[in-house]
Amino acid sequence: MKEQVLDYSLVPAGLVIMVIYHLFLLHRIVKHPTSTVVGINAINRRIWVLAMMEDISKNGVLAVQTLRNNIMASTVLASTAIMLSSIIAVLMRPSNGNNGGGNNNQGSAGVALEVVMGDRSLLASSIKFFCILVCFLLGFLLNIQSIRHYSHASVLINVPYKKLHSPYLSGEYVAGIVNRGNYFWSLGLRAFYFSFPLFLWIFGPLPMFLSCIALVILLYFLDFTFEFDEVGDTSGSLLTGEDVEQGSRSVGLVQTSVSCRNFTENAVRN
């Protein structure tokens, strides 16, 4: 049982560190969205959707091409996830060889190696591969949902909702669909991140624990921003219409300035 001591201690500790970090990230996204990259990008995507839907005749092609690029990114991740899942499923098949852990290692060095490598029995290997398989399958499903939302948004973003006056369609509604598509894409990417420490678990619980710490440190610098932390903090208004109204006013000012400039240029030419 000596080789299982680190598996029972370091592996749960590494997973707890990852879970605590993502719970903290979720709390910051909900309460202080302007301190996170996810929150800032969500606000900017709402403004982008409103700007695209202000003049569909000019911006319709650009909007569809941008959403198509997002669909391609989700498709690549989904294809990679299902391909890796197939490979892991093949590796999970029991082999004819004897996988019963290190046999007859010489001296104290062999005992230390077994302790560091952890449990290498057939059952332990199956559990490790199964955890990796779950991560890739979850990433596949999340990216499929991302494609679903992006495809739906590519249809709605070209609808002239201001002329139709439909109570079921608005710029905020389309922006919410685009944001949900990006949320699913981000979660699918997180599934790939989680698979990396689980993959290193094959080589022992110590590499897995160290990779969890390194991954949390790296994700902290990727997930948090300090440029807009205290400026314009919406304090949980990420999912309200406050940002949409501000975006509408800014888009209106831009459209007005562009129209005035075009009118002036036409007058000078005439």
C-alpha positions as CSV (number, residue, x, y, z in Angstrom):
1,M,0.0,0.0,0.0
2,K,3.0,2.3,0.1
3,E,2.7,3.2,-3.5
4,Q,-0.9,4.3,-3.0
5,V,-0.1,6.9,-0.3
6,L,0.7,9.7,-2.7
7,D,-2.3,8.8,-4.9
8,Y,-4.7,9.1,-2.0
9,S,-3.1,12.5,-0.8
10,L,-1.7,14.5,-3.7
11,V,-4.3,13.7,-6.4
12,P,-7.3,14.9,-4.3
13,A,-5.3,17.9,-3.2
14,G,-4.5,18.9,-6.7
15,L,-8.1,18.5,-7.8
16,V,-9.3,20.5,-4.8
17,I,-6.9,23.4,-5.8
18,M,-8.3,23.4,-9.3
19,V,-11.9,23.4,-8.1
20,I,-11.3,26.1,-5.5
21,Y,-9.7,28.3,-8.1
22,H,-12.6,28.0,-10.5
23,L,-15.1,28.7,-7.8
24,F,-13.2,31.8,-7.0
25,L,-13.2,32.7,-10.7
26,L,-16.9,32.2,-10.9
27,H,-17.5,34.4,-7.9
28,R,-15.5,37.2,-9.5
29,I,-17.3,36.8,-12.8
30,V,-20.7,37.2,-11.1
31,K,-19.8,39.9,-8.6
32,H,-17.1,41.8,-10.3
33,P,-17.1,41.0,-14.0
34,T,-14.8,43.9,-15.0
35,S,-12.0,42.3,-13.0
36,T,-12.0,39.2,-15.2
37,V,-11.3,38.7,-18.9
38,V,-14.5,36.7,-19.3
39,G,-16.6,39.6,-18.0
40,I,-14.8,42.3,-20.1
41,N,-15.2,40.2,-23.2
42,A,-18.9,39.6,-22.5
43,I,-19.5,43.3,-22.3
44,N,-17.6,44.0,-25.4
45,R,-19.4,41.2,-27.3
46,R,-22.7,42.9,-26.4
47,I,-21.5,46.2,-27.8
48,W,-20.2,44.4,-30.9
49,V,-23.6,42.7,-31.6
50,L,-25.4,46.0,-31.2
51,A,-23.0,47.7,-33.6
52,M,-23.5,45.0,-36.1
53,M,-27.3,45.1,-35.9
54,E,-27.4,48.9,-36.3
55,D,-26.9,48.7,-40.0
56,I,-27.4,45.2,-41.3
57,S,-26.9,46.1,-45.0
58,K,-23.3,47.1,-44.3
59,N,-22.3,44.9,-41.3
60,G,-24.3,41.7,-42.1
61,V,-21.5,40.0,-44.0
62,L,-18.9,41.0,-41.4
63,A,-21.0,39.7,-38.6
64,V,-21.7,36.3,-40.3
65,Q,-18.0,35.9,-41.1
66,T,-17.0,36.6,-37.6
67,L,-19.5,34.1,-36.2
68,R,-18.3,31.6,-38.8
69,N,-14.8,31.9,-37.5
70,N,-16.0,31.2,-34.0
71,I,-17.8,28.1,-35.3
72,M,-14.6,26.9,-36.9
73,A,-12.7,27.3,-33.6
74,S,-15.4,25.3,-31.8
75,T,-15.4,22.7,-34.5
76,V,-11.6,22.2,-34.3
77,L,-11.8,21.7,-30.5
78,A,-14.8,19.3,-30.8
79,S,-13.0,17.2,-33.5
80,T,-9.9,17.1,-31.4
81,A,-11.8,16.1,-28.3
82,I,-13.7,13.2,-30.0
83,M,-10.5,12.0,-31.7
84,L,-8.6,11.9,-28.4
85,S,-11.5,10.2,-26.8
86,S,-11.3,7.4,-29.3
87,I,-7.6,7.0,-28.7
88,I,-8.1,6.9,-24.9
89,A,-10.9,4.3,-25.4
90,V,-8.5,2.1,-27.3
91,L,-5.8,2.4,-24.6
92,M,-8.3,1.4,-21.9
93,R,-8.7,-2.1,-23.4
94,P,-6.9,-4.6,-21.2
95,S,-3.7,-6.0,-22.7
96,N,-2.3,-9.5,-22.4
97,G,0.8,-8.3,-20.6
98,N,1.3,-8.2,-16.9
99,N,0.6,-4.7,-15.6
100,G,0.8,-5.5,-11.9
101,G,3.2,-2.7,-10.9
102,G,7.0,-2.9,-10.7
103,N,8.3,-6.4,-10.2
104,N,11.4,-7.1,-8.2
105,N,12.9,-3.6,-8.2
106,Q,16.3,-3.6,-6.6
107,G,17.1,-2.0,-3.3
108,S,15.7,1.2,-1.8
109,A,15.8,3.1,-5.1
110,G,13.2,0.7,-6.5
111,V,11.0,1.2,-3.5
112,A,11.3,5.0,-3.8
113,L,10.5,4.8,-7.5
114,E,7.3,2.8,-6.8
115,V,6.2,5.3,-4.2
116,V,6.7,8.3,-6.5
117,M,5.0,6.6,-9.5
118,G,2.1,5.6,-7.3
119,D,-0.3,2.8,-8.0
120,R,0.4,1.2,-11.4
121,S,-2.1,-1.6,-11.2
122,L,-4.5,-2.4,-14.0
123,L,-7.4,-0.9,-12.0
124,A,-5.6,2.3,-11.3
125,S,-4.6,2.7,-15.0
126,S,-8.2,2.2,-16.0
127,I,-9.3,4.9,-13.6
128,K,-6.7,7.4,-14.9
129,F,-7.7,6.8,-18.5
130,F,-11.4,7.0,-17.7
131,C,-10.9,10.4,-16.0
132,I,-9.1,11.7,-19.1
133,L,-11.8,10.2,-21.3
134,V,-14.5,12.0,-19.3
135,C,-12.7,15.4,-19.8
136,F,-12.5,15.0,-23.6
137,L,-16.1,13.8,-23.9
138,L,-17.2,16.8,-21.8
139,G,-15.1,19.1,-24.0
140,F,-16.7,17.6,-27.1
141,L,-20.3,18.2,-25.8
142,L,-19.6,21.7,-24.6
143,N,-18.1,22.7,-28.0
144,I,-21.1,21.2,-29.7
145,Q,-23.3,23.5,-27.7
146,S,-21.1,26.4,-28.6
147,I,-21.5,25.6,-32.3
148,R,-25.3,25.4,-31.7
149,H,-25.5,28.9,-30.2
150,Y,-23.2,30.5,-32.8
151,S,-25.2,29.0,-35.6
152,H,-28.4,30.3,-34.1
153,A,-26.9,33.8,-33.6
154,S,-25.6,33.9,-37.3
155,V,-29.3,33.7,-38.4
156,L,-30.7,36.2,-36.0
157,I,-28.0,38.8,-36.3
158,N,-29.1,39.7,-39.9
159,V,-32.8,40.2,-38.9
160,P,-33.9,43.8,-39.0
161,Y,-35.6,43.7,-35.6
162,K,-36.1,47.5,-35.5
163,K,-38.4,47.3,-38.5
164,L,-40.3,44.2,-37.5
165,H,-40.9,45.4,-33.9
166,S,-41.0,41.8,-32.7
167,P,-41.3,41.3,-28.9
168,Y,-39.4,38.1,-29.2
169,L,-36.2,39.5,-30.8
170,S,-33.9,42.3,-29.7
171,G,-30.2,43.1,-29.8
172,E,-29.8,42.1,-26.2
173,Y,-31.3,38.7,-26.9
174,V,-28.9,38.1,-29.8
175,A,-26.0,39.3,-27.7
176,G,-27.0,36.8,-25.0
177,I,-26.9,34.0,-27.5
178,V,-23.4,35.0,-28.7
179,N,-22.2,35.2,-25.1
180,R,-23.6,31.8,-24.2
181,G,-21.8,30.4,-27.2
182,N,-18.6,31.8,-26.0
183,Y,-19.2,30.6,-22.4
184,F,-19.6,27.0,-23.8
185,W,-16.5,27.4,-25.8
186,S,-14.6,28.6,-22.7
187,L,-15.9,25.6,-20.7
188,G,-14.8,23.2,-23.4
189,L,-11.4,24.7,-23.3
190,R,-11.3,24.3,-19.5
191,A,-12.0,20.6,-20.0
192,F,-8.8,20.4,-22.1
193,Y,-7.0,22.2,-19.3
194,F,-8.3,19.7,-16.7
195,S,-7.1,16.8,-18.9
196,F,-3.5,17.9,-18.7
197,P,-2.9,17.2,-15.0
198,L,-4.9,14.0,-15.4
199,F,-2.6,12.9,-18.2
200,L,0.5,13.6,-16.1
201,W,-1.2,11.4,-13.4
202,I,-0.2,8.5,-15.6
203,F,3.5,9.2,-14.7
204,G,2.7,9.5,-11.0
205,P,0.7,11.7,-8.5
206,L,3.6,14.1,-7.9
207,P,3.7,15.4,-11.5
208,M,0.0,15.7,-11.4
209,F,0.0,17.8,-8.2
210,L,2.8,20.0,-9.5
211,S,1.0,20.5,-12.8
212,C,-2.2,21.6,-11.0
213,I,-0.3,24.3,-9.1
214,A,1.5,25.5,-12.2
215,L,-1.8,25.5,-14.2
216,V,-3.7,27.5,-11.5
217,I,-0.9,30.1,-11.5
218,L,-0.9,30.3,-15.3
219,L,-4.7,30.6,-15.5
220,Y,-4.8,33.3,-12.9
221,F,-2.8,35.6,-15.2
222,L,-5.0,34.6,-18.2
223,D,-8.4,35.0,-16.4
224,F,-7.9,38.2,-14.5
225,T,-7.3,41.7,-15.7
226,F,-6.2,44.7,-13.6
227,E,-6.8,47.4,-16.2
228,F,-10.6,47.8,-15.5
229,D,-10.8,46.4,-12.0
230,E,-11.9,49.7,-10.3
231,V,-13.1,51.6,-13.4
232,G,-16.7,51.1,-14.3
233,D,-17.2,48.0,-12.1
234,T,-20.7,46.8,-12.8
235,S,-20.8,44.8,-9.6
236,G,-22.8,41.9,-11.0
237,S,-24.7,43.8,-13.7
238,L,-23.1,41.6,-16.4
239,L,-26.3,40.0,-17.3
240,T,-28.5,43.1,-17.2
241,G,-29.3,45.7,-19.8
242,E,-27.0,48.4,-18.3
243,D,-24.1,47.7,-20.6
244,V,-26.4,47.3,-23.6
245,E,-27.8,50.8,-23.1
246,Q,-24.4,52.3,-22.8
247,G,-23.3,50.4,-25.9
248,S,-26.4,51.6,-27.8
249,R,-25.6,55.2,-26.9
250,S,-22.0,54.8,-28.0
251,V,-23.0,53.1,-31.2
252,G,-25.6,55.9,-31.9
253,L,-22.9,58.6,-31.5
254,V,-20.6,56.7,-33.8
255,Q,-23.3,56.3,-36.4
256,T,-24.3,60.0,-36.1
257,S,-20.7,61.2,-36.6
258,V,-20.2,58.9,-39.6
259,S,-23.5,60.2,-41.2
260,C,-22.4,63.8,-40.7
261,R,-19.0,63.2,-42.2
262,N,-20.6,61.5,-45.3
263,F,-23.0,64.4,-45.7
264,T,-20.2,66.9,-45.5
265,E,-18.1,65.0,-48.1
266,N,-21.1,64.8,-50.5
267,A,-21.8,68.5,-50.1
268,V,-18.2,69.4,-50.8
269,R,-18.2,67.2,-53.9
270,N,-21.4,68.8,-55.3
